[in-house]
Each structure stands twice: as C-alpha cells, then as structure tokens.
Amino acid sequence: MSEVTSPPPASTTGDPREAGRAAFERRDWVAAFELLTAADRSAPLSGDDLELLAVAAFFAARAKDGIAAKERAFQVRLAEGDEIRAAYIALDVAREYAYEGKPSLAASWSRRAEKILGTEGDTYAHGYLTLVRSEEAASSGDIDRALALAARAIEIGDHARDQDLRAFALTNLGSLKIATGATDDGLALMEEASLAAVSGELSPLASGVTACRMIAACRDLTDYRRATEWIEATERYCQRQAVSGFPGVCRVHRAEVAAVRGAWDTAETDLVQATDDLAFYNATPVQADGYYAIGEIRRLKGDLEGAEAALREAHARGHSPYPALALVRLAEGKVKAAATAINAEVAQSWDRWARGRLLVAQVEISIAAGDVPRARAAIDEVGTITSGHPSAALEAGRQVALGRVLLAEGDPDGAARELRAGIRGWREVGAPYEIARARALLSRALRTPGDEESGDLELRAAHDEFVRLGARLDAGSTERELRDLEDRRTGPVQVRKTFMFTDIVGSTTLAEALGDVAWERLLRWHDDTLRALFASGGGEIVNSTGDGFFVAFETAHNGINCAISIQRALRDQRVATGFAISVRIGLHTAEANRRAADYSGMGVHVAARVAALAGGEEILATAETLAEAGDDITTVDRREAAVRGASAKVSLVTIAWA
C-alpha cells in the first residue's frame, strides 16, 4: 500500500527519532525499528513515525509489532483529524488480518474504514476500499462486480496519482481476468504492475506483493519460463533495496520451479526453511503456497503421511489442499474417497486455471474409479481451458491426460500419439517426473497392440527415472509391472518371503457398537497407521482384506520388527486416547509362487492360518520365521498347532513386543 514519505534525516544522531528516520531512509530496517521503538518509549510517536515503524517492523521480521503500530497509527491519525489517512490505515490493517486468516477482524477494520469514508469518493483511500470490495465480491462468486470494482480502483489510482494503489489494482484485475479465461489480457496488466515494482517505482511492500503475485500467476499457469524471469528480476530488486522479507517469498517460488525439474530434495529443504522464515513476516498466503509445494514433493516421493501433514498446514493457512490431497488418497488405495473429494472440488471451482488443475487430477482418479465418461468430460473441458494460454507445460499435461483417457476407452494408437506428444512437451519444460509418468502409460499403449519390446523399453526407462528421482511408490509400481510382464512370459516364479497377515479382532461387533461414521474414522486411522509402518518397514502390501492386510517382506527380521512397531503404535494410541482396536498378527517364512504382485501356495496358507490362531494384541510366528530372523528376538512361549492342509503340526512362538 501507499508508502509514508519520511522527513529528511536529521544532522544529528543523538535523537533516536531522527536516527530512526535516517535508518529507514537507508533501508536499515532493524536499526530503524529499534531506534523508533526507543523513541516511542520516550515520547509517543506521531502518525508518520508510527507508519515508518510499522514498515520497518515488517522488514525486520517483527510483523506482529508492525500490526500493533498500524493500529496505533489509526488512532493517532483520527486524533490528528486526518480521516482519509486513518481510513487507509484501517484498510491496511484489514489486509494484514485477512492474510493471517482472521476474516472477522479483517471485516471489522474494513467496515470501520467505510464508515469514515462513505461508499463514494475518489481519494486514494476510496481506491483501497474499492479494492477490498472487489476481493470480497470475488470471494462470494460475483465475478462481474469484482472485475468492475478492480477497474474502478485503477481509475482512482490514476486520479490520485498513487502508484502503489494503481499497481495493486492492476494486479487484482489481472488475476481476475486470468481466472475468467482472458489470460493474455490479465498477464499484460500484471506485467505492467510488476515492471513498476522491480524498477523501484513502488514502495518496498507494494513492490514485493506485486511481484509475488506475478510469479504466483505464472506458476498457476505452469508457465515456468516466465516465472523464472520474474523471480530473477524480483531478487535483483530485493538486493538493491535491502528488502529481506521477499527473498523468502522468491525462495518458495524458485523451489516450486526446481521441484518441477526434479530437484526434490533441494527444493524441499529450501521450502521448509522458507516457510519457517516467513512465519516472522505477515506472509501467510505465500507460506501456505510453500506448505502445499512441500506436500506435493512428499507425495511424489511416496511419503504420504508427510504429504498430508504439509497439505493440512497449507489448508490451515487458506490454501486448498486439492488436488494433491485427493491424489494422496488415490495413492493410498482409497479410490472412492479420492473421487468424492476431487468431484466436490471441481463442482465448486470458478477459477478457470485452478479448475484446470483439478480436472487433470479428476481424469486420473475417475479412470481409477472406473468412471471413464466422467474422465472424458473432464479432459474435454481441460482442452477448452488450455486453448486460452497454451504453455508447454499446460499442453503437455493435457496431452498426457488425453492419452490416459484414450487408453481407458480402448484406443491405444490414439493414446500413444498423444502420449508421445506429451513427452516432447514435458522435455521442453524439463520435467523428468512427468516424462517418466507419461512413458509408463505409453508402455501400456504400445503393448496393447502387441509391440512388447517397445513397451518394455518405455517401462524400463520410466522405472529407472523413478528410482533416480526417489519416487518410491512409482518405482515400486513399475517394478511390479515389469515383474508381472516377466511372470506372464515365464510363468509363476518361486520365491522365499516372510508373509504377514493382520486382522482386527471383533471388527463386526465394534462396527455395530460404534456406528458407521465412528467406525469408518477408526478404520481409516488403522489403515493409515499400518500402511505407513509397512512402508517404513520394507513391507509390500499384497492386498487388503477389509479389516486387515496381507503383506510380504524380504526378510523375517523386517517382518517381525514391523509387527512389533504395529502393536506398539496401537498401545500408544490406547494410552493417549483410552481406546484402540485390538489387532492380531501372524508371520510365516516359506517358499511361495509369485505371479505378478500376488503370492500363492502352502506358505501363504500357513501364514493366514497362523494369524487366525493369534489372540488380540499378539504376534504369533512360526519357528521357521524365528530361525531366519536371528537370535535377538525375544519370545514368550512355544506351542504346536494343527493347520488345515498341512500334514504336520506347526511350531509357533509368541513374539514379546511390550
């Protein structure tokens, strides 16, 4: 918003008030904050100096102190009889509270400004009030009114010769135009404002906010080349002006671009640091962007629990967790939950480009749910949206999604054509993960007509890239697919594994006692907890049995340790909440036939029967499992039991886990 014009620096530095003003002029924000704060303790600051203190507090990472200074400045301006400035400050405070996610406080300060100003006028304060009303109209879905009010704010900015107001209004109108599909017009407006920002024509705060919105718009359009240009221009401006708050913002956006290009570990480290740093500034929207980006990176890595935690942090700060959270549900195997979530989000989205991102995810989820007609409708709409601004990434994403639909519709030739085009597009962007995903799909399209060699080449290339990137779930999926293809050619393969079966004791009785809603919530916690422990323990989930799991481990030691982790997690939940479900676990190490991702044979049968013999909260293992695990496993007792289908009794031990 409008920058305060400070008095010229004094010739003496003995007065902290004058020294604080001088420090402000040279952009020494920490010194300005400390000196003006010291001066305020001696005698209350004027309205001008309180506004200087507020700006210095922000850039000195003391945003809370800045808001307090603005609230005091409002009262002082009223006492000074400057109602226009008081109203402007009230709107500035409203913006601060809106960024913090406190809409009631924001609305109260906004109404206070309107009460002072009235609804009509052409002062700069009326321009900021008009901007607030534009944002409110957009939030309520009245886009025509939002557009008209944003255009009116530009007129007021021109009339009042307020460059900050004009930049804010241009950015607001530009973002609205982009959201409604007038993308080129919207970008032109935002670029006009951003050029003024990085050229030093605006106040430091207005410059940072304007440039940040420009970069965010490029990101939302997946126009990474344009985003990089503006990130670099903004960083140069920040270095010239010694503006310390906005490099953290730029770091978030730079990390988002780096993540697209496959530098996940570096990007995640930068994002975690940036979101921590931004907590000291009133930059909640960008902090939310950072948490969403962290959630996306973790999802791609296969850290679903960490992804959900980050996405919930983003949501708490006002950023929708979708489509990423719906894709987390899909990766967890919860197809119905994923479909319900993404369909609801698509239904309520009016922002054209946000809707486009949701629709691409809806294509994948709908196909997984068997709803190919919905996937077709979604990809047709995506084509309409991207035609308004066909960036390389947007077009590549559309082509791959269309290839996915064509493959589901039984048109492998058409799918291969679109997927190859999508791969070329993603290469232009430099997005290795997206290339690998497209190649994995292409392998299926090529294999359907019988071109097995080409299909194998694409799948192997995709798998190798997933491994290099650290995309654990995708690497596991392509590895199983490669194994499945080999098994189909050679027949079942005999392997030695440790098989685990888990089962909730008394699940039917519990479901009846708790009711559907509470039972579903408890079952979800059970599923999420066990899936995470299987993943960290090296277990391969073969299938879910409704209230339990069938899991294969490479070693007996891994299987036993995972079983112990499960029982301890259930115990901790019981201690924390006073209640937890009771799970029994059976383990057996044996030879079995592997066909694709499934296992069969007597070894699997014995493992299932061992689990059935276990009691609640018990880990029951065969002697074979214990012998292979080594000597460091503590047992409670030994017994023998008959197993249907086995000629001799099975020797069993109870694993001590408490």
C-alpha positions in Angstrom: 0.0 0.0 0.0 1.0 3.7 -0.1 4.4 4.4 1.4 4.8 7.0 4.0 7.1 9.9 3.0 9.5 10.3 5.9 11.1 13.6 6.9 14.7 14.2 5.8 17.3 12.7 8.1 18.5 14.9 10.9 22.0 16.2 11.0 22.4 14.7 14.5 22.1 11.1 15.5 21.6 11.9 19.2 17.8 11.8 18.9 16.6 8.2 18.4 13.5 9.5 16.5 15.7 11.3 13.9 18.2 8.5 13.8 15.3 6.0 13.2 14.1 8.1 10.3 17.6 8.1 8.8 17.9 4.4 9.2 14.6 4.0 7.5 15.8 6.1 4.5 18.9 3.9 4.0 16.7 0.7 4.4 18.4 -0.4 7.6 15.2 -2.0 8.8 16.4 -3.5 12.1 18.1 -0.2 13.2 15.0 1.8 12.2 12.8 -0.5 14.2 14.9 -0.4 17.3 15.5 3.4 17.2 11.9 4.3 16.6 10.8 1.9 19.3 13.3 3.5 21.7 12.0 7.0 20.7 8.4 5.8 21.3 9.3 4.8 24.8 10.5 8.4 25.5 7.5 10.1 23.9 4.6 8.7 21.8 5.4 8.7 18.1 3.5 10.8 15.5 1.3 9.2 12.9 4.1 9.5 10.3 6.6 7.8 12.6 4.2 5.1 13.6 3.8 4.2 10.0 7.5 4.2 9.5 7.8 1.9 12.5 5.2 -0.5 11.0 7.1 -0.8 7.7 10.4 -1.3 9.5 8.9 -3.9 11.8 7.7 -5.9 8.8 11.1 -6.0 7.1 12.8 -6.6 10.5 10.7 -9.8 10.8 8.6 -8.3 13.5 5.2 -8.4 11.7 3.1 -8.5 14.9 4.7 -5.4 16.2 4.0 -3.8 12.8 0.3 -4.5 13.1 0.3 -3.0 16.6 2.0 0.1 15.2 -0.6 0.4 12.5 -3.5 0.1 14.9 -1.9 2.9 17.0 -1.3 5.0 13.9 -5.0 4.7 13.0 -6.0 6.2 16.4 -3.3 9.0 16.1 -4.4 9.9 12.6 -8.0 10.2 13.8 -6.8 12.4 16.7 -4.8 14.5 14.2 -8.0 15.0 12.1 -6.6 13.1 9.1 -9.6 10.9 8.4 -8.5 9.9 4.9 -5.2 8.6 6.2 -6.9 6.9 9.1 -9.3 5.1 6.8 -6.4 4.0 4.6 -4.6 2.6 7.6 -7.7 0.7 8.7 -7.9 -0.9 5.3 -4.2 -1.8 5.6 -4.8 -3.4 9.0 -7.8 -5.3 7.5 -5.4 -6.7 4.8 -3.0 -7.8 7.5 -5.7 -9.7 9.3 -7.0 -11.2 6.1 -3.5 -12.5 5.4 -3.4 -14.0 8.9 -6.7 -15.9 8.2 -8.7 -13.8 10.6 -11.7 -12.7 8.5 -13.8 -11.4 11.3 -11.2 -8.9 12.4 -10.4 -8.0 8.8 -14.1 -7.3 8.1 -14.4 -5.2 11.2 -11.5 -3.0 10.2 -12.8 -2.7 6.7 -16.2 -1.6 7.9 -14.5 1.0 10.2 -12.8 2.5 7.1 -16.1 2.5 5.1 -17.8 4.3 8.0 -15.2 7.0 7.8 -15.1 7.3 4.0 -18.6 6.5 2.9 -19.1 4.5 -0.2 -18.4 7.1 -2.9 -15.3 9.2 -3.5 -12.1 9.3 -5.4 -9.4 9.7 -2.8 -6.6 7.1 -2.7 -8.3 5.6 0.5 -11.5 5.1 -1.5 -9.4 3.3 -4.1 -8.2 0.8 -1.5 -11.7 0.4 -0.2 -12.8 -0.3 -3.7 -10.1 -3.0 -4.0 -11.3 -4.6 -0.7 -14.8 -4.7 -2.1 -13.5 -6.3 -5.3 -11.8 -9.0 -3.4 -15.0 -9.6 -1.3 -17.1 -9.9 -4.5 -14.6 -12.4 -6.0 -14.7 -14.5 -2.8 -18.5 -14.6 -2.9 -18.5 -15.6 -6.6 -19.8 -12.3 -8.0 -17.0 -12.0 -10.6 -18.6 -9.3 -12.8 -18.8 -7.0 -9.8 -15.3 -7.9 -8.8 -14.0 -7.0 -12.3 -15.8 -3.7 -12.4 -14.6 -2.7 -8.9 -11.0 -3.6 -9.8 -11.2 -1.4 -12.9 -12.7 1.4 -10.9 -9.7 1.1 -8.4 -7.3 1.6 -11.3 -9.2 4.8 -12.3 -9.0 6.1 -8.7 -5.2 5.3 -8.6 -4.7 7.3 -11.8 -6.7 10.2 -10.5 -5.0 10.2 -7.1 -1.5 9.6 -8.7 -1.0 6.8 -6.2 1.4 4.3 -7.9 1.0 1.7 -5.2 -2.8 1.7 -5.5 -2.6 1.5 -9.2 -0.2 -1.5 -9.1 -2.4 -3.3 -6.6 -5.4 -2.7 -8.7 -3.7 -3.7 -11.9 -2.6 -6.9 -10.2 -6.1 -7.6 -8.9 -7.8 -7.0 -12.2 -5.2 -9.1 -14.0 -5.6 -12.1 -11.7 -9.4 -11.9 -12.1 -9.1 -11.8 -15.9 -6.7 -14.8 -15.8 -9.2 -16.7 -13.6 -12.0 -16.0 -16.0 -10.1 -17.0 -19.1 -8.8 -13.7 -20.5 -5.3 -14.9 -19.8 -3.2 -12.7 -22.1 -5.0 -9.5 -21.1 -4.6 -10.5 -17.4 -0.9 -11.2 -17.8 -0.4 -7.9 -19.6 -1.9 -6.0 -16.7 0.1 -7.9 -14.1 3.3 -7.4 -16.0 2.7 -3.7 -16.2 2.4 -3.5 -12.4 5.3 -5.9 -11.8 7.6 -3.9 -14.1 6.9 -0.8 -11.9 7.6 -3.0 -8.8 11.1 -4.3 -9.9 12.0 -0.9 -11.3 11.7 0.7 -7.9 8.7 2.9 -8.7 6.6 1.5 -5.8 7.1 1.2 -2.0 9.1 -1.8 -0.9 6.0 -3.6 0.5 3.9 -2.9 -2.6 6.8 -4.0 -4.8 7.2 -7.3 -3.1 3.5 -8.1 -3.0 3.0 -7.1 -6.7 6.0 -9.2 -7.9 5.0 -12.1 -5.8 1.5 -12.2 -7.3 3.0 -12.1 -10.8 5.2 -15.1 -10.1 2.3 -17.0 -8.5 0.2 -16.4 -11.5 3.0 -17.8 -13.8 3.2 -20.8 -11.5 -0.5 -21.4 -11.6 -0.4 -21.3 -15.4 2.6 -23.6 -15.3 4.5 -21.0 -17.3 7.8 -21.8 -15.6 10.0 -19.9 -18.1 8.1 -16.6 -17.4 8.0 -17.4 -13.7 11.8 -17.8 -13.6 12.3 -14.4 -15.4 10.2 -12.6 -12.8 11.8 -14.4 -9.9 15.2 -13.3 -11.0 14.0 -9.7 -11.6 12.4 -9.6 -8.1 15.6 -11.0 -6.4 17.7 -8.3 -8.1 15.2 -5.6 -6.8 15.3 -7.1 -3.3 19.1 -7.0 -3.3 19.2 -3.3 -4.4 16.6 -2.3 -1.8 17.8 -4.5 1.1 14.3 -5.9 1.4 14.8 -9.1 3.5 11.2 -10.3 3.6 10.5 -11.0 0.0 13.6 -13.1 -0.8 11.9 -15.7 1.3 8.9 -15.4 -0.9 11.0 -15.7 -4.0 12.7 -18.8 -2.5 9.3 -20.5 -2.2 8.6 -19.9 -5.9 12.1 -20.8 -7.0 11.8 -24.0 -5.1 8.5 -24.8 -6.8 10.1 -24.5 -10.2 13.1 -26.6 -9.0 10.7 -29.3 -7.9 9.1 -29.5 -11.4 12.6 -30.0 -12.8 13.3 -32.9 -10.4 15.4 -31.4 -7.7 13.1 -32.6 -5.0 15.5 -32.9 -2.0 16.9 -29.4 -2.5 13.5 -27.9 -3.2 12.0 -29.5 -0.1 14.9 -28.2 2.1 14.5 -24.7 0.7 10.8 -24.8 1.1 11.0 -25.9 4.8 13.5 -23.1 5.5 11.4 -20.5 3.6 8.2 -21.4 5.3 9.9 -21.2 8.7 11.4 -17.8 7.9 8.1 -16.4 6.5 6.5 -17.1 9.9 8.2 -14.0 11.1 6.6 -11.9 8.3 2.9 -11.4 7.7 3.1 -13.6 4.5 0.6 -16.3 5.3 -0.6 -16.8 1.7 2.9 -17.5 0.4 3.7 -19.6 3.5 0.6 -21.6 2.5 2.0 -22.0 -1.0 5.2 -23.3 0.5 3.4 -25.9 2.6 1.4 -27.0 -0.5 4.6 -27.4 -2.5 6.2 -29.4 0.3 3.1 -31.7 0.3 3.4 -32.2 -3.4 7.1 -33.1 -3.3 6.4 -35.6 -0.4 3.5 -37.1 -2.3 5.7 -37.7 -5.4 8.4 -39.2 -3.2 5.9 -41.6 -1.7 5.8 -40.0 1.8 2.1 -39.9 2.0 1.9 -39.2 5.7 4.3 -36.3 5.5 2.5 -35.1 2.4 -0.9 -35.0 4.2 0.7 -33.2 7.2 2.1 -30.4 4.9 -1.2 -30.1 3.0 -3.1 -29.7 6.2 -0.7 -26.9 7.2 -1.4 -25.3 3.8 -5.2 -25.6 4.3 -4.9 -24.1 7.8 -3.4 -21.0 6.1 -6.0 -20.7 3.4 -4.7 -22.8 0.6 -6.9 -25.5 -0.8 -5.2 -28.9 -0.2 -6.6 -30.1 -3.6 -5.9 -31.7 -6.0 -2.8 -33.0 -4.1 -4.8 -34.4 -1.1 -7.1 -36.3 -3.4 -4.1 -37.8 -5.2 -2.7 -38.8 -1.8 -6.0 -40.7 -1.2 -5.6 -42.4 -4.6 -2.0 -43.5 -3.8 -3.3 -44.9 -0.5 -5.7 -47.1 -2.5 -8.8 -45.1 -1.3 -10.3 -44.6 -4.7 -13.8 -43.8 -3.5 -12.6 -41.1 -1.1 -10.3 -39.6 -3.8 -13.2 -39.5 -6.3 -15.6 -37.9 -3.8 -13.1 -35.2 -2.8 -12.0 -34.3 -6.3 -15.5 -34.2 -7.7 -16.7 -31.9 -4.9 -13.7 -29.5 -5.5 -14.4 -29.4 -9.3 -18.1 -28.7 -8.7 -17.4 -25.6 -6.6 -14.4 -24.1 -8.5 -14.9 -21.0 -10.6 -11.3 -20.1 -11.2 -10.6 -21.3 -14.7 -7.0 -22.3 -14.2 -7.5 -23.8 -10.7 -10.3 -25.8 -12.2 -8.0 -27.0 -15.0 -5.5 -28.4 -12.4 -8.4 -30.1 -10.6 -9.7 -31.6 -13.9 -6.4 -33.2 -14.8 -6.4 -34.9 -11.4 -10.0 -35.8 -11.9 -9.1 -37.6 -15.1 -6.7 -39.9 -13.3 -8.9 -40.5 -10.3 -12.1 -41.1 -12.4 -10.3 -43.8 -14.5 -9.1 -45.5 -11.4 -12.7 -45.5 -10.2 -13.9 -46.9 -13.5 -15.8 -43.8 -14.4 -14.4 -43.3 -17.9 -17.3 -41.0 -19.1 -16.5 -38.5 -16.3 -12.8 -38.7 -17.3 -13.7 -37.9 -20.9 -15.9 -34.9 -19.9 -13.0 -33.6 -17.7 -10.4 -33.9 -20.4 -12.7 -32.2 -23.0 -13.1 -29.2 -20.6 -9.3 -29.1 -20.0 -8.8 -28.7 -23.7 -11.2 -25.7 -23.7 -9.3 -24.1 -20.8 -5.7 -24.6 -22.1 -6.6 -23.2 -25.5 -6.7 -19.8 -23.9 -3.0 -19.9 -23.0 -1.2 -23.0 -24.4 2.0 -23.0 -22.4 4.3 -26.0 -23.0 3.5 -27.5 -19.6 -0.2 -27.0 -19.9 -0.3 -28.5 -23.3 1.9 -31.5 -22.3 -0.3 -32.1 -19.2 -3.4 -32.1 -21.4 -1.9 -34.4 -23.9 -0.9 -37.0 -21.3 -4.3 -36.8 -19.6 -6.0 -37.3 -23.0 -3.7 -40.3 -23.7 -4.8 -41.7 -20.3 -8.5 -41.3 -21.4 -7.9 -42.8 -24.8 -6.2 -45.8 -23.3 -9.1 -46.4 -21.0 -11.5 -46.0 -23.9 -9.7 -48.8 -25.8 -7.8 -46.6 -28.4 -4.1 -47.5 -27.8 -3.0 -46.0 -31.1 -4.6 -42.6 -30.3 -3.3 -42.8 -26.8 0.3 -43.5 -28.0 0.1 -40.5 -30.3 -1.0 -38.1 -27.5 1.5 -39.5 -25.0 4.4 -39.1 -27.4 3.4 -35.5 -27.9 3.1 -35.0 -24.2 6.6 -36.4 -23.6 8.0 -34.0 -26.1 6.3 -31.1 -24.4 7.5 -32.2 -20.9 11.0 -32.4 -22.3 10.8 -28.8 -23.4 9.7 -27.9 -19.9 12.4 -30.1 -18.3 10.1 -32.1 -16.0 11.6 -35.6 -15.6 8.9 -37.0 -13.3 6.1 -36.1 -15.7 8.1 -37.6 -18.6 8.5 -40.8 -16.6 4.8 -41.0 -15.8 3.9 -40.5 -19.5 6.4 -43.2 -20.5 4.9 -45.7 -18.1 1.5 -45.0 -19.7 3.0 -45.2 -23.2 4.4 -48.6 -22.4 0.8 -49.9 -21.9 -0.4 -48.3 -25.1 2.4 -49.8 -27.1 2.0 -53.2 -25.5 -1.7 -53.5 -26.2 -1.3 -54.0 -30.0 1.5 -56.5 -29.3 4.6 -54.3 -29.5 6.1 -55.8 -26.4 9.7 -54.7 -27.0 8.9 -51.0 -27.4 6.6 -51.2 -24.4 9.3 -52.8 -22.3 11.8 -50.1 -23.3 9.4 -47.3 -22.2 8.5 -49.0 -18.9 12.1 -49.7 -18.1 13.1 -46.1 -18.8 10.2 -44.9 -16.6 11.3 -47.2 -13.8 14.9 -46.1 -13.9 13.8 -42.4 -13.8 11.5 -43.0 -10.8 14.4 -44.7 -9.0 16.7 -41.8 -9.8 14.2 -39.2 -8.6 13.3 -41.2 -5.4 9.7 -41.6 -6.4 9.3 -44.7 -4.2 5.7 -45.6 -5.0 6.0 -45.1 -8.7 9.3 -47.1 -8.7 7.6 -49.9 -6.8 4.6 -49.9 -9.2 6.7 -50.0 -12.3 8.9 -52.7 -10.8 5.8 -54.8 -10.1 4.6 -54.2 -13.6 8.0 -55.3 -15.1 7.9 -58.4 -12.9 4.3 -59.1 -13.9 5.3 -59.0 -17.5 8.2 -61.3 -17.0 6.0 -63.7 -15.0 3.4 -63.8 -17.8 6.1 -64.9 -20.2 7.8 -67.4 -18.0 5.0 -68.5 -15.6 5.0 -68.2 -11.8 8.3 -67.7 -10.0 9.1 -69.4 -6.7 10.4 -67.0 -4.1 11.1 -67.1 -0.4 9.4 -64.4 1.7 8.1 -63.7 5.1 4.3 -63.4 4.9 2.3 -61.4 7.4 -1.4 -61.3 7.9 -3.1 -58.8 10.2 -6.7 -58.8 11.4 -8.8 -56.6 13.7 -10.3 -58.7 16.5 -14.0 -58.4 16.8 -14.4 -55.9 14.0 -18.1 -56.7 13.3 -19.0 -56.1 17.0 -17.0 -52.9 17.1 -18.6 -51.6 13.9 -22.1 -52.2 15.4 -21.2 -50.6 18.7 -19.6 -47.5 17.2 -21.8 -46.8 14.3 -20.9 -46.3 10.7 -19.3 -42.8 11.0 -17.1 -43.5 14.0 -16.2 -47.0 12.7 -15.1 -45.5 9.4 -13.0 -42.9 11.1 -11.3 -45.6 13.3 -10.8 -47.9 10.4 -9.1 -45.1 8.4 -6.7 -44.4 11.3 -5.9 -48.1 11.4 -5.3 -48.3 7.7 -3.2 -45.2 7.5 -1.1 -46.2 10.5 -0.4 -49.7 9.3 0.3 -48.6 5.7 2.9 -46.1 6.9 4.5 -48.8 9.1 4.6 -51.3 6.3 6.2 -48.7 4.0 8.9 -47.8 6.6 9.5 -51.5 7.5 10.0 -52.6 3.9 6.7 -54.5 3.6 4.9 -55.0 0.3 1.2 -54.8 0.7 -0.2 -57.7 -1.4 -3.8 -56.9 -0.7 -6.2 -55.5 2.0 -8.7 -57.9 3.5 -11.2 -55.3 4.6 -10.1 -55.2 8.3 -6.6 -56.4 7.8 -3.7 -56.7 5.4 -1.6 -59.4 3.6 2.0 -58.2 3.4 5.2 -59.7 2.1 8.7 -59.0 3.5 12.1 -59.7 2.1 13.4 -60.8 5.4 11.9 -62.4 8.6 13.7 -59.7 10.7 11.9 -56.9 8.8 8.6 -58.7 9.2 8.9 -59.2 13.0 10.2 -55.6 13.6 7.3 -54.2 11.6 4.8 -56.4 13.6 6.3 -55.1 16.8 6.0 -51.5 15.6 2.3 -52.1 14.8 1.5 -53.4 18.3 3.4 -50.6 19.9 1.6 -47.9 17.8 -1.7 -49.4 18.9 -0.6 -49.4 22.5 0.5 -45.8 22.3 -2.9 -44.9 20.8 -4.6 -46.7 23.7 -2.5 -44.8 26.2 -3.2 -41.5 24.5 -6.9 -41.9 23.9 -8.1 -44.6 26.3 -9.1 -46.8 23.4 -7.6 -48.6 20.5 -8.6 -51.5 18.3 -7.1 -54.9 19.0 -5.1 -56.5 16.2 -3.7 -60.0 15.8 -0.7 -60.7 13.6 0.6 -63.9 12.1 4.0 -64.4 10.4 5.4 -67.3 8.4 8.6 -67.6 6.3 8.3 -70.0 3.4 8.6 -70.7 -0.3 5.7 -69.5 -2.4 4.7 -68.9 -6.0 4.8 -65.3 -7.2 2.7 -64.3 -10.1 2.8 -60.5 -10.8 2.0 -58.8 -7.5 0.3 -61.8 -5.9 1.6 -64.8 -4.0 0.1 -68.3 -3.6 1.0 -71.7 -2.2 1.1 -73.6 1.1 3.4 -71.0 2.7 0.8 -68.3 2.2 -2.0 -70.6 3.5 0.0 -71.3 6.7 0.7 -67.6 7.3 -3.1 -66.9 7.1 -3.9 -69.8 9.5 -1.2 -68.6 12.0 -2.8 -65.2 12.1 -6.2 -66.8 12.7 -4.7 -68.7 15.7 -3.3 -65.5 17.3 -5.1 -63.6 20.0 -5.8 -59.9 20.3 -2.6 -57.8 20.6 -0.5 -60.9 19.9 2.3 -61.5 17.3 2.4 -65.2 16.5 5.2 -66.5 14.3 6.3 -69.9 13.1 9.5 -71.5 14.1 10.8 -71.0 10.6 10.3 -67.3 10.9 12.1 -67.1 14.2 15.0 -69.2 13.0 15.6 -67.0 10.0 15.2 -63.7 12.0 18.2 -64.5 14.2 18.9 -64.7 17.9 17.9 -61.2 19.0 14.1 -61.8 19.0 12.5 -62.3 22.4 9.7 -64.8 22.7 7.2 -65.6 25.4 6.1 -69.2 24.7 6.2 -72.0 22.2 3.3 -74.3 21.2 2.3 -76.5 18.3 -0.9 -76.3 16.4 -2.6 -78.2 13.6 -3.1 -76.2 10.4 -5.7 -77.4 7.9 -4.0 -78.6 4.7 -0.6 -79.2 6.4 0.5 -82.8 7.1 2.2 -82.0 10.4 1.6 -79.6 13.2 3.2 -76.2 13.0 5.6 -75.0 15.7 4.6 -71.5 16.9 6.1 -68.8 19.1 4.7 -65.6 20.6 6.9 -62.6 20.0 7.4 -60.4 23.0 6.8 -56.8 21.9 5.9 -54.8 25.0 
